[in-house]
């Protein structure tokens, strides 16, 4: 498949190329399905591991932060309990001392202290203290819990301002600290979890890279394994295609003792058997064709002699007694039938041998049909049938072999007269943009579905006990089918019991061009009922 690289439209063909690869390549389908399933499994495992590691890291840092905050708060509270706050200056610096002890006892430098609301406002207590950026992340809910919780610890996950202007994940732990003579204060210590986040990002990146590498590795391994498995299957498929195309000598190489070697041996054994049987059948077919051809040729010479003698006797029949005269007439009729049979056998043998060649020339099908109808009119009058030609189209020359087409029309008319029960026989010629067609419609007894299925078989007769008035050989329709196929045309039939039959011949207007539809309807418009239809080539119902 060519890509239109130069005009930038190649990407439109990518979906069709991928779909074709998916349909035609077992290796691509296997590797793709393996990668999808492996990728899904690795993705689920990676997400689970990432969440587990994240929760473990967070829980570890939370426990560490709570323990660190508890130790710092206890140290500051013990120092405050032992402090001497009798003088005013020492009382003012008491909160600063407590916060210094907290910062010294903990790993964080983010500390804030707020006097618990609702205490005695007449006492000049130290003012609130907080590290820059910490006060804005402490929520009202956390402060309310700390204010009501006494010495209990409370925490909250927050986003702390980072050094580069971004937000870092963090935890704020809050509890109460009591300053002698000044009351209770809310103490908050902030812990930056940026290092834990960096660790988590590193672990997640490692897991992602490991997952991608694992998928690629599994894909490569699957590709190699499937290639080893598919290669013998591909060889078997290619070998079977070559065998089906007529290369009977092709075989699958037999290597090893595994299941593919067993398949190769079985396939080769089957191919040997098929080759032997096909060669035997071909030989029998050639012998049969040669026998029919030789017999027909060998019979031609004595038949010519018999016919000459029979013609002499037939010409003198009026001088014979009535019984002898009738015998001379029967002899003449059967000799003519024998001659036609030999001619048909020779023609069939040529088709079987593949030695038939068309001799096309521009021919008007309407004129050919008109001439053939005139030839058969005497026979139709003898059987009480009226022949009518209707030609709404087809008044132009078409390349065809007129001798063979005339033979088809003559055979169709002969059958229609033979089985028409003395009713009219209508010949229709019409054309369209791709084809020209001729149909022969009779209103006789018709045929059943089983009869229709065998109507083009050699030597087949719908009713073997029926008396033949025309003396056909049983090969007319078979030869007509071969003639139509040789023209790349269709020869089709519709028939129904009690409704008659209709044979349709469709030929291409231009030799070698495909026929898209026939201009003559089948079943015919006056059929009245739907009957069985047998089509040779491509079936088309107008």
Secondary structure, 3 states (H helix, E strand, C coil): CCCCCCCCCCHHHHHHHHHHHHHHCHHHHHHHHHHHHHHHHHHHHHHHHHHHHHHHHHHHHHHHHHHHHHHHHHHHHHHHHHCCCCCHHHHHCHHHHHHHHHHHHCCCCEEEEEECCCCCCCCCCCCCEECCCCCCCCCHHHHHHHHHHCCCCEEEEEEEECCCCCEEEEEEEEEEEEECCCEEEEEEEEEECHHHHHHHHHHHHHHHHHHHHHHHHHHHHHHHHHHHHHHHHHHHHHHHHHHHCCCCCCCCCCCCCCHHHHHHHHHHHHHHHHHHHHHHHHHHHHHHHHHHHHHHHHHHHHHHHHHHHHHHHHHCHHHCCHHHHHHHHHHHHHHHHHHHHHHHHHHHHHHHHCCCCCCCEEEEHHHHHHHHHHHHHHHHHHCCCCEEEEECCCCCEEEECHHHHHHHHHHHHHHHHHHCCCCCEEEEEEECCCEEEEEEEECCCCCCHHHHHCCCCCCCCCCCCCCCCCCCCCCHHHHHHHHHHHCCCEEEEEEECCCEEEEEEEEECCCCCCCCCCCCCCCCCCCCCCCEEEECCCCCCC
